[in-house]
């Protein structure tokens, strides 16, 4: 039975690489719901799951002539969906980081454009709160937010991992959000 399914997969893959639309339709019909359920378990988001699975299956058709599947078709498709989900997460993180940078830019712009007395007081609160951070955390935060260095640059400068940089920044932001809420929307 397993031998038959392997032979069927080989025929479907061969049909797909030859441009046979019927082979593609069979693959789509056979694997779509499994792939959707898998991505849904990862994301818990129905429309995202549909989009990611459709992207993978569309790319399968677009790259049919250069397709090289060394494992089973099912494993190949599951791995492709997993990678598509990871790419989506990375993109979300980039967007979050961009928004976070915009927030800090707005804070620093506000420093230059608001009423000076109130702002001086608020700025002093922020500076005092930053100084209360643990030494390494403060150092990472200043390099990131005030000098606007990338996580990799900070890691290289301080001789720590980028993950440690991310942890320090998260810790600093939580502390500042709690202690200097005037700067957080």
C-alpha positions as CSV (number, residue, x, y, z in Angstrom):
1,X,0.0,0.0,0.0
2,X,2.8,2.4,0.9
3,X,4.6,1.5,-2.3
4,X,1.5,2.4,-4.3
5,X,1.2,5.8,-2.6
6,X,4.9,6.5,-3.3
7,X,4.4,5.6,-7.0
8,X,1.3,7.8,-7.2
9,X,3.3,10.7,-5.7
10,X,6.1,10.1,-8.2
11,X,3.5,10.2,-11.0
12,X,1.9,13.4,-9.7
13,X,5.3,15.1,-9.3
14,X,6.3,14.0,-12.8
15,X,3.0,15.3,-14.2
16,X,3.4,18.5,-12.3
17,X,7.0,19.1,-13.6
18,X,5.7,18.4,-17.1
19,X,3.1,21.1,-16.7
20,X,0.1,18.8,-16.4
21,X,-2.8,20.9,-14.8
22,X,-4.7,17.7,-13.8
23,X,-1.7,16.6,-11.7
24,X,-1.6,20.0,-10.0
25,X,-5.4,19.9,-9.4
26,X,-5.1,16.5,-7.8
27,X,-2.2,17.7,-5.6
28,X,-4.1,20.8,-4.6
29,X,-7.3,18.8,-3.8
30,X,-5.4,16.1,-1.9
31,X,-3.2,18.3,0.2
32,X,-4.9,21.6,0.7
33,X,-7.0,20.7,3.8
34,X,-4.1,18.9,5.5
35,X,-1.8,21.9,4.9
36,X,-4.5,24.4,6.0
37,X,-5.1,22.5,9.2
38,X,-1.4,22.3,9.9
39,X,-0.8,26.1,9.4
40,X,-4.0,26.8,11.3
41,X,-2.6,24.9,14.3
42,X,0.5,27.1,14.1
43,X,-1.2,30.4,13.6
44,X,-4.7,30.0,15.0
45,X,-5.8,32.4,12.2
46,X,-8.1,31.1,9.4
47,X,-7.5,33.7,6.7
48,X,-3.7,33.7,7.3
49,X,-3.7,29.9,7.0
50,X,-5.6,30.1,3.7
51,X,-3.2,32.8,2.4
52,X,-0.1,30.9,3.4
53,X,-1.2,27.6,2.0
54,X,-2.4,29.2,-1.2
55,X,1.0,30.9,-1.6
56,X,2.8,27.6,-1.2
57,X,0.6,25.8,-3.7
58,X,0.8,28.7,-6.2
59,X,4.6,28.7,-5.9
60,X,4.5,24.9,-6.5
61,X,2.9,25.5,-9.8
62,X,5.1,28.5,-10.7
63,X,8.3,26.6,-10.0
64,X,7.0,23.3,-11.5
65,X,9.7,23.1,-14.2
66,X,12.6,23.5,-11.7
67,X,11.0,21.4,-8.9
68,X,13.2,18.9,-7.1
69,X,11.5,16.9,-4.4
70,X,13.8,14.5,-2.7
71,X,11.5,13.4,0.1
72,X,7.8,12.7,-0.2
73,X,5.5,15.3,-1.7
74,X,3.6,15.5,1.5
75,X,6.7,16.2,3.5
76,X,7.9,18.8,0.9
77,X,4.6,20.6,1.1
78,X,4.4,20.6,4.9
79,X,8.0,21.9,5.1
80,X,7.2,24.6,2.5
81,X,4.1,25.7,4.6
82,X,6.2,25.7,7.8
83,X,8.8,27.9,6.1
84,X,6.1,30.2,4.7
85,X,4.7,30.6,8.3
86,X,8.2,31.4,9.6
87,X,8.8,34.0,6.9
88,X,5.4,35.5,7.9
89,X,6.5,35.7,11.5
90,X,9.8,37.4,10.5
91,X,7.9,39.9,8.5
92,X,5.6,40.7,11.4
93,X,8.6,41.2,13.6
94,X,10.2,43.6,11.1
95,X,6.9,45.6,11.0
96,X,6.7,45.7,14.8
97,X,10.3,46.8,15.0
98,X,9.6,49.6,12.5
99,X,6.6,50.8,14.5
100,X,8.6,50.7,17.6
101,X,11.3,52.8,16.0
102,X,8.7,55.3,14.8
103,X,7.3,55.5,18.4
104,X,10.8,56.4,19.7
105,X,11.3,58.9,16.9
106,X,8.0,60.5,17.8
107,X,9.1,60.7,21.4
108,X,12.4,62.4,20.5
109,X,10.6,64.8,18.1
110,X,8.2,65.6,20.8
111,X,11.1,66.6,23.0
112,X,12.0,69.3,20.4
113,X,8.6,70.6,19.6
114,X,6.4,70.6,22.8
115,X,6.3,73.1,25.6
116,X,9.7,73.1,27.2
117,X,8.8,73.2,30.9
118,X,6.6,70.2,30.8
119,X,8.7,68.4,28.3
120,X,11.9,69.1,30.3
121,X,10.2,67.5,33.3
122,X,9.0,64.5,31.3
123,X,12.4,64.1,29.7
124,X,14.1,64.1,33.0
125,X,11.8,61.4,34.2
126,X,12.7,59.3,31.1
127,X,16.4,59.9,31.7
128,X,16.2,59.0,35.3
129,X,14.2,55.9,34.5
130,X,16.8,54.9,31.9
131,X,19.6,55.4,34.5
132,X,17.7,53.0,36.8
133,X,18.1,50.2,34.3
134,X,20.7,47.5,35.1
135,X,24.1,48.5,33.5
136,X,24.1,46.1,30.6
137,X,20.4,46.6,29.9
138,X,20.9,50.4,29.9
139,X,23.9,50.1,27.6
140,X,22.0,48.0,25.1
141,X,19.0,50.3,25.3
142,X,21.0,53.4,24.6
143,X,22.8,51.8,21.7
144,X,19.5,50.7,20.2
145,X,17.2,53.6,20.8
146,X,19.5,56.6,21.2
147,X,22.2,55.7,18.8
148,X,19.8,53.6,16.6
149,X,22.2,50.7,16.1
150,X,20.9,47.4,14.8
151,X,20.7,44.4,17.1
152,X,23.6,42.7,15.2
153,X,25.8,45.8,15.6
154,X,25.1,46.0,19.3
155,X,25.8,42.3,19.8
156,X,29.2,42.8,18.0
157,X,30.1,45.9,20.1
158,X,29.2,44.3,23.4
159,X,30.3,40.7,22.6
160,X,26.8,39.2,23.3
161,X,24.3,37.4,21.2
162,X,21.5,39.2,19.2
163,X,19.0,37.2,21.3
164,X,20.5,38.7,24.5
165,X,20.3,42.1,22.9
166,X,16.6,41.5,22.2
167,X,16.0,40.4,25.8
168,X,17.7,43.5,27.2
169,X,15.6,45.8,25.0
170,X,12.4,44.0,25.9
171,X,13.3,44.3,29.6
172,X,14.1,48.0,29.2
173,X,10.9,48.8,27.3
174,X,8.8,47.0,29.9
175,X,10.5,48.8,32.7
176,X,10.2,52.2,31.0
177,X,6.6,51.6,30.1
178,X,5.8,50.9,33.7
179,X,7.8,53.7,35.2
180,X,7.4,56.5,32.5
181,X,4.0,55.9,31.0
182,X,3.8,59.4,29.6
183,X,6.0,58.3,26.6
184,X,3.9,55.3,25.7
185,X,0.7,55.4,23.7
